[in-house]
Amino acid sequence: MKYYWKRMYSDIEDYVKTCIECQQGKTNPHSKRAPLQPLPATGVFERIHMDILCNLPQSAGGFNQILLVVCPFSKWCEAFPLKTGGAVETARVLYNENICRYGPCRQILTDLGKNFTSNLVKEICKIFQITKLNTSSYHPECNAATERQNRTLATSLRMYCHDNQSTWPDYLQGVMMSFRNTIQTESTQYSPYYLVFGREPRNPIDIALIPESTKGLSKDA
């Protein structure tokens, strides 16, 4: 350093903070967040949220990611193993496993991942008149429904797989069945299965404990 004076660094910092050109030319690292806009869920499959759970142990079939689809109204969730997580694979699952099964929704909410913002997904939305919504980079919590489900799913799969984590696809649909059959005590007070089908599912515990002759009979029968 060729020169120095007492409190030099403080003086330089003060000068930069009060320099108009410096402040106009630099971006604010603490930019004010845009206000959150409410996204009320109005009906079953009216809107779906999608997200990718990635970096999973690669299975024998080559799967290492999961596409998660959640209905925020009913809390119904679907999970599909992926090999690439690319635009083509994502669009194929969206069409074959969701639109063809439940009909086209009105809105789809995702993050800004390339697989969700691809021209292929845009074209599907255009054909079926689906409004594509993106979460803000400032507010990823807008997609909290899938983020929370991702964490729960990852934890459940780790527990089921024990020492052989690459077998997670074998347990995936069983875990999802458990999610769909669980009453949502903090929100709807019903299971997702009930809100979608209008009845509770026939579970393995029913098969084991309820005699065949009494199944389906009401209490008044």
C-alpha atoms as a printed R data frame, in Angstrom:
    type eleno elety resid chain resno       x       y       z
1   ATOM     1    CA   MET     A     1   0.000   0.000   0.000
2   ATOM     2    CA   LYS     A     2   1.493   3.364  -1.094
3   ATOM     3    CA   TYR     A     3  -0.447   5.576   1.309
4   ATOM     4    CA   TYR     A     4  -2.511   5.428   4.467
5   ATOM     5    CA   TRP     A     5  -4.204   7.799   6.877
6   ATOM     6    CA   LYS     A     6  -6.017   7.295  10.142
7   ATOM     7    CA   ARG     A     7  -9.562   5.871   9.654
8   ATOM     8    CA   MET     A     8  -8.857   5.539   5.922
9   ATOM     9    CA   TYR     A     9 -11.101   2.475   5.446
10  ATOM    10    CA   SER     A    10 -14.007   4.113   7.276
11  ATOM    11    CA   ASP     A    11 -13.619   7.263   5.199
12  ATOM    12    CA   ILE     A    12 -13.617   5.277   1.958
13  ATOM    13    CA   GLU     A    13 -16.690   3.314   3.052
14  ATOM    14    CA   ASP     A    14 -18.539   6.505   3.952
15  ATOM    15    CA   TYR     A    15 -17.592   8.091   0.644
16  ATOM    16    CA   VAL     A    16 -18.809   5.124  -1.394
17  ATOM    17    CA   LYS     A    17 -22.092   4.981   0.533
18  ATOM    18    CA   THR     A    18 -22.786   8.646  -0.244
19  ATOM    19    CA   CYS     A    19 -21.578   8.560  -3.869
20  ATOM    20    CA   ILE     A    20 -24.575   8.888  -6.195
21  ATOM    21    CA   GLU     A    21 -22.826   7.201  -9.135
22  ATOM    22    CA   CYS     A    22 -21.721   4.297  -6.948
23  ATOM    23    CA   GLN     A    23 -25.203   3.693  -5.569
24  ATOM    24    CA   GLN     A    24 -26.891   3.940  -8.959
25  ATOM    25    CA   GLY     A    25 -24.416   1.603 -10.627
26  ATOM    26    CA   LYS     A    26 -24.532  -1.164  -7.997
27  ATOM    27    CA   THR     A    27 -27.367  -3.597  -7.373
28  ATOM    28    CA   ASN     A    28 -28.878  -3.730  -3.926
29  ATOM    29    CA   PRO     A    29 -28.006  -7.082  -2.329
30  ATOM    30    CA   HIS     A    30 -31.018  -6.658  -0.063
31  ATOM    31    CA   SER     A    31 -33.655  -5.924  -2.663
32  ATOM    32    CA   LYS     A    32 -37.143  -5.523  -1.293
33  ATOM    33    CA   ARG     A    33 -39.242  -8.607  -1.892
34  ATOM    34    CA   ALA     A    34 -42.308  -8.356  -4.022
35  ATOM    35    CA   PRO     A    35 -45.483  -8.830  -1.974
36  ATOM    36    CA   LEU     A    36 -46.945 -12.316  -1.871
37  ATOM    37    CA   GLN     A    37 -50.165 -12.798  -3.785
38  ATOM    38    CA   PRO     A    38 -52.682 -15.289  -2.350
39  ATOM    39    CA   LEU     A    39 -53.419 -18.401  -4.411
40  ATOM    40    CA   PRO     A    40 -56.631 -19.821  -2.961
41  ATOM    41    CA   ALA     A    41 -57.377 -23.438  -3.848
42  ATOM    42    CA   THR     A    42 -60.954 -23.573  -5.126
43  ATOM    43    CA   GLY     A    43 -61.536 -27.217  -6.087
44  ATOM    44    CA   VAL     A    44 -60.065 -30.669  -6.624
45  ATOM    45    CA   PHE     A    45 -57.440 -30.535  -9.400
46  ATOM    46    CA   GLU     A    46 -58.371 -26.946 -10.280
47  ATOM    47    CA   ARG     A    47 -54.703 -26.159  -9.764
48  ATOM    48    CA   ILE     A    48 -51.718 -28.462  -9.388
49  ATOM    49    CA   HIS     A    49 -48.256 -27.757  -8.020
50  ATOM    50    CA   MET     A    50 -45.240 -29.569  -9.446
51  ATOM    51    CA   ASP     A    51 -41.670 -29.907  -8.230
52  ATOM    52    CA   ILE     A    52 -38.651 -32.160  -8.667
53  ATOM    53    CA   LEU     A    53 -37.031 -34.122  -5.852
54  ATOM    54    CA   CYS     A    54 -33.535 -34.703  -7.197
55  ATOM    55    CA   ASN     A    55 -30.156 -36.177  -6.215
56  ATOM    56    CA   LEU     A    56 -31.624 -39.507  -5.153
57  ATOM    57    CA   PRO     A    57 -29.493 -42.682  -5.262
58  ATOM    58    CA   GLN     A    58 -29.684 -44.082  -8.780
59  ATOM    59    CA   SER     A    59 -31.851 -47.188  -8.914
60  ATOM    60    CA   ALA     A    60 -31.228 -50.327 -10.950
61  ATOM    61    CA   GLY     A    61 -33.689 -48.958 -13.507
62  ATOM    62    CA   GLY     A    62 -31.734 -45.723 -13.880
63  ATOM    63    CA   PHE     A    63 -34.094 -43.478 -11.891
64  ATOM    64    CA   ASN     A    64 -32.581 -40.738  -9.737
65  ATOM    65    CA   GLN     A    65 -35.314 -38.088  -9.477
66  ATOM    66    CA   ILE     A    66 -39.006 -37.823  -8.612
67  ATOM    67    CA   LEU     A    67 -41.616 -35.558 -10.166
68  ATOM    68    CA   LEU     A    68 -44.085 -34.621  -7.441
69  ATOM    69    CA   VAL     A    69 -47.575 -33.356  -8.329
70  ATOM    70    CA   VAL     A    70 -49.819 -31.971  -5.569
71  ATOM    71    CA   CYS     A    71 -53.416 -30.731  -5.575
72  ATOM    72    CA   PRO     A    72 -53.426 -27.958  -2.929
73  ATOM    73    CA   PHE     A    73 -57.186 -28.242  -2.384
74  ATOM    74    CA   SER     A    74 -57.450 -31.962  -1.590
75  ATOM    75    CA   LYS     A    75 -53.732 -32.483  -0.714
76  ATOM    76    CA   TRP     A    76 -53.766 -35.401  -3.179
77  ATOM    77    CA   CYS     A    77 -50.234 -36.108  -4.352
78  ATOM    78    CA   GLU     A    78 -48.647 -38.159  -7.104
79  ATOM    79    CA   ALA     A    79 -44.989 -39.111  -7.462
80  ATOM    80    CA   PHE     A    80 -43.296 -40.349 -10.628
81  ATOM    81    CA   PRO     A    81 -39.697 -41.614 -10.877
82  ATOM    82    CA   LEU     A    82 -37.601 -39.861 -13.529
83  ATOM    83    CA   LYS     A    83 -34.314 -40.685 -15.218
84  ATOM    84    CA   THR     A    84 -33.352 -37.261 -16.581
85  ATOM    85    CA   GLY     A    85 -35.855 -34.742 -15.273
86  ATOM    86    CA   GLY     A    86 -35.704 -33.095 -18.687
87  ATOM    87    CA   ALA     A    87 -38.432 -31.251 -20.548
88  ATOM    88    CA   VAL     A    88 -39.572 -34.230 -22.649
89  ATOM    89    CA   GLU     A    89 -39.791 -36.618 -19.705
90  ATOM    90    CA   THR     A    90 -41.582 -34.025 -17.557
91  ATOM    91    CA   ALA     A    91 -44.082 -33.151 -20.291
92  ATOM    92    CA   ARG     A    92 -44.796 -36.827 -20.990
93  ATOM    93    CA   VAL     A    93 -45.605 -37.519 -17.335
94  ATOM    94    CA   LEU     A    94 -47.741 -34.378 -17.090
95  ATOM    95    CA   TYR     A    95 -49.827 -35.445 -20.078
96  ATOM    96    CA   ASN     A    96 -50.011 -39.220 -19.594
97  ATOM    97    CA   GLU     A    97 -50.263 -39.434 -15.818
98  ATOM    98    CA   ASN     A    98 -52.135 -36.280 -14.887
99  ATOM    99    CA   ILE     A    99 -54.102 -34.723 -17.729
100 ATOM   100    CA   CYS     A   100 -55.235 -38.045 -19.222
101 ATOM   101    CA   ARG     A   101 -56.166 -39.392 -15.781
102 ATOM   102    CA   TYR     A   102 -57.827 -36.428 -14.064
103 ATOM   103    CA   GLY     A   103 -58.522 -34.053 -16.930
104 ATOM   104    CA   PRO     A   104 -56.745 -30.751 -17.598
105 ATOM   105    CA   CYS     A   105 -56.467 -28.475 -14.590
106 ATOM   106    CA   ARG     A   106 -56.940 -24.711 -14.846
107 ATOM   107    CA   GLN     A   107 -53.551 -23.721 -13.430
108 ATOM   108    CA   ILE     A   108 -50.103 -25.248 -12.961
109 ATOM   109    CA   LEU     A   109 -47.643 -23.764 -10.467
110 ATOM   110    CA   THR     A   110 -43.932 -24.602 -10.689
111 ATOM   111    CA   ASP     A   111 -40.553 -23.032 -10.117
112 ATOM   112    CA   LEU     A   112 -38.516 -21.607 -12.996
113 ATOM   113    CA   GLY     A   113 -36.692 -24.834 -13.833
114 ATOM   114    CA   LYS     A   114 -36.034 -25.366 -17.549
115 ATOM   115    CA   ASN     A   115 -38.064 -28.576 -17.551
116 ATOM   116    CA   PHE     A   116 -41.140 -26.611 -16.414
117 ATOM   117    CA   THR     A   117 -40.640 -23.538 -18.615
118 ATOM   118    CA   SER     A   118 -39.856 -25.439 -21.824
119 ATOM   119    CA   ASN     A   119 -41.732 -24.819 -25.058
120 ATOM   120    CA   LEU     A   120 -43.114 -28.352 -24.820
121 ATOM   121    CA   VAL     A   121 -44.815 -27.676 -21.480
122 ATOM   122    CA   LYS     A   122 -45.993 -24.295 -22.770
123 ATOM   123    CA   GLU     A   123 -47.568 -25.988 -25.782
124 ATOM   124    CA   ILE     A   124 -49.412 -28.491 -23.577
125 ATOM   125    CA   CYS     A   125 -50.749 -25.603 -21.503
126 ATOM   126    CA   LYS     A   126 -51.802 -23.780 -24.665
127 ATOM   127    CA   ILE     A   127 -53.648 -26.796 -26.086
128 ATOM   128    CA   PHE     A   128 -55.570 -27.447 -22.862
129 ATOM   129    CA   GLN     A   129 -55.972 -23.758 -21.954
130 ATOM   130    CA   ILE     A   130 -54.025 -24.122 -18.718
131 ATOM   131    CA   THR     A   131 -52.602 -21.005 -17.089
132 ATOM   132    CA   LYS     A   132 -48.935 -21.549 -16.246
133 ATOM   133    CA   LEU     A   133 -47.848 -19.898 -12.985
134 ATOM   134    CA   ASN     A   134 -44.247 -19.573 -11.814
135 ATOM   135    CA   THR     A   135 -42.995 -19.102  -8.277
136 ATOM   136    CA   SER     A   136 -40.994 -15.942  -7.685
137 ATOM   137    CA   SER     A   137 -37.281 -16.345  -7.036
138 ATOM   138    CA   TYR     A   138 -37.914 -14.109  -4.028
139 ATOM   139    CA   HIS     A   139 -40.744 -16.303  -2.752
140 ATOM   140    CA   PRO     A   140 -40.100 -20.028  -3.363
141 ATOM   141    CA   GLU     A   141 -42.428 -20.636  -0.403
142 ATOM   142    CA   CYS     A   142 -45.314 -20.048  -2.842
143 ATOM   143    CA   ASN     A   143 -44.798 -23.694  -3.765
144 ATOM   144    CA   ALA     A   144 -44.697 -24.762  -0.126
145 ATOM   145    CA   ALA     A   145 -47.171 -27.600  -0.762
146 ATOM   146    CA   THR     A   146 -44.663 -29.538  -2.853
147 ATOM   147    CA   GLU     A   147 -41.589 -28.412  -0.908
148 ATOM   148    CA   ARG     A   148 -43.078 -29.797   2.301
149 ATOM   149    CA   GLN     A   149 -44.194 -33.001   0.582
150 ATOM   150    CA   ASN     A   150 -40.725 -33.423  -0.906
151 ATOM   151    CA   ARG     A   151 -39.125 -33.355   2.539
152 ATOM   152    CA   THR     A   152 -41.632 -35.820   3.966
153 ATOM   153    CA   LEU     A   153 -41.254 -38.143   0.984
154 ATOM   154    CA   ALA     A   154 -37.450 -38.114   1.118
155 ATOM   155    CA   THR     A   155 -37.514 -38.935   4.834
156 ATOM   156    CA   SER     A   156 -40.019 -41.765   4.371
157 ATOM   157    CA   LEU     A   157 -38.046 -43.360   1.543
158 ATOM   158    CA   ARG     A   158 -34.827 -43.252   3.556
159 ATOM   159    CA   MET     A   159 -36.526 -45.067   6.425
160 ATOM   160    CA   TYR     A   160 -38.077 -47.744   4.204
161 ATOM   161    CA   CYS     A   161 -34.935 -48.431   2.192
162 ATOM   162    CA   HIS     A   162 -32.640 -48.899   5.194
163 ATOM   163    CA   ASP     A   163 -29.203 -49.989   3.951
164 ATOM   164    CA   ASN     A   164 -30.152 -50.237   0.270
165 ATOM   165    CA   GLN     A   165 -31.182 -46.698  -0.647
166 ATOM   166    CA   SER     A   166 -31.136 -47.389  -4.394
167 ATOM   167    CA   THR     A   167 -34.324 -49.474  -4.045
168 ATOM   168    CA   TRP     A   168 -36.462 -46.378  -3.343
169 ATOM   169    CA   PRO     A   169 -38.648 -46.837  -6.502
170 ATOM   170    CA   ASP     A   170 -39.902 -50.133  -5.036
171 ATOM   171    CA   TYR     A   171 -41.368 -48.290  -2.047
172 ATOM   172    CA   LEU     A   172 -42.478 -45.079  -3.748
173 ATOM   173    CA   GLN     A   173 -46.114 -45.889  -4.521
174 ATOM   174    CA   GLY     A   174 -46.700 -47.542  -1.152
175 ATOM   175    CA   VAL     A   175 -45.497 -44.366   0.564
176 ATOM   176    CA   MET     A   176 -47.761 -42.276  -1.660
177 ATOM   177    CA   MET     A   177 -50.751 -44.468  -0.803
178 ATOM   178    CA   SER     A   178 -50.070 -43.779   2.856
179 ATOM   179    CA   PHE     A   179 -49.970 -40.026   2.192
180 ATOM   180    CA   ARG     A   180 -53.268 -40.076   0.296
181 ATOM   181    CA   ASN     A   181 -55.044 -42.107   2.970
182 ATOM   182    CA   THR     A   182 -53.923 -39.919   5.884
183 ATOM   183    CA   ILE     A   183 -56.442 -37.440   7.325
184 ATOM   184    CA   GLN     A   184 -55.142 -33.868   7.025
185 ATOM   185    CA   THR     A   185 -55.811 -32.734  10.592
186 ATOM   186    CA   GLU     A   186 -54.211 -29.301  10.106
187 ATOM   187    CA   SER     A   187 -56.231 -28.333   7.035
188 ATOM   188    CA   THR     A   188 -59.152 -30.199   5.434
189 ATOM   189    CA   GLN     A   189 -59.935 -32.686   8.246
190 ATOM   190    CA   TYR     A   190 -60.341 -35.328   5.521
191 ATOM   191    CA   SER     A   191 -57.970 -37.662   3.745
192 ATOM   192    CA   PRO     A   192 -56.987 -36.668   0.187
193 ATOM   193    CA   TYR     A   193 -58.492 -39.960  -0.992
194 ATOM   194    CA   TYR     A   194 -61.878 -39.052   0.474
195 ATOM   195    CA   LEU     A   195 -61.932 -35.597  -1.134
196 ATOM   196    CA   VAL     A   196 -61.084 -37.030  -4.553
197 ATOM   197    CA   PHE     A   197 -63.302 -40.152  -4.540
198 ATOM   198    CA   GLY     A   198 -65.983 -39.313  -1.968
199 ATOM   199    CA   ARG     A   199 -65.244 -42.330   0.216
200 ATOM   200    CA   GLU     A   200 -62.443 -43.727   2.312
201 ATOM   201    CA   PRO     A   201 -60.235 -46.402   0.718
202 ATOM   202    CA   ARG     A   202 -60.221 -50.086   1.564
203 ATOM   203    CA   ASN     A   203 -56.980 -50.483   3.482
204 ATOM   204    CA   PRO     A   204 -54.970 -53.596   4.400
205 ATOM   205    CA   ILE     A   205 -56.045 -53.139   8.028
206 ATOM   206    CA   ASP     A   206 -59.684 -53.421   6.910
207 ATOM   207    CA   ILE     A   207 -58.954 -56.708   5.185
208 ATOM   208    CA   ALA     A   208 -57.265 -58.089   8.285
209 ATOM   209    CA   LEU     A   209 -59.716 -56.949  10.967
210 ATOM   210    CA   ILE     A   210 -63.179 -56.478   9.450
211 ATOM   211    CA   PRO     A   211 -65.147 -59.693   8.711
212 ATOM   212    CA   GLU     A   212 -66.181 -60.025   5.079
213 ATOM   213    CA   SER     A   213 -69.854 -60.378   6.041
214 ATOM   214    CA   THR     A   214 -69.936 -56.926   7.726
215 ATOM   215    CA   LYS     A   215 -67.915 -54.894   5.244
216 ATOM   216    CA   GLY     A   216 -69.900 -52.111   3.689
217 ATOM   217    CA   LEU     A   217 -72.742 -52.306   6.207
218 ATOM   218    CA   SER     A   218 -73.738 -49.148   8.032
219 ATOM   219    CA   LYS     A   219 -74.068 -48.959  11.802
220 ATOM   220    CA   ASP     A   220 -77.866 -48.868  11.476
221 ATOM   221    CA   ALA     A   221 -78.056 -51.947   9.255
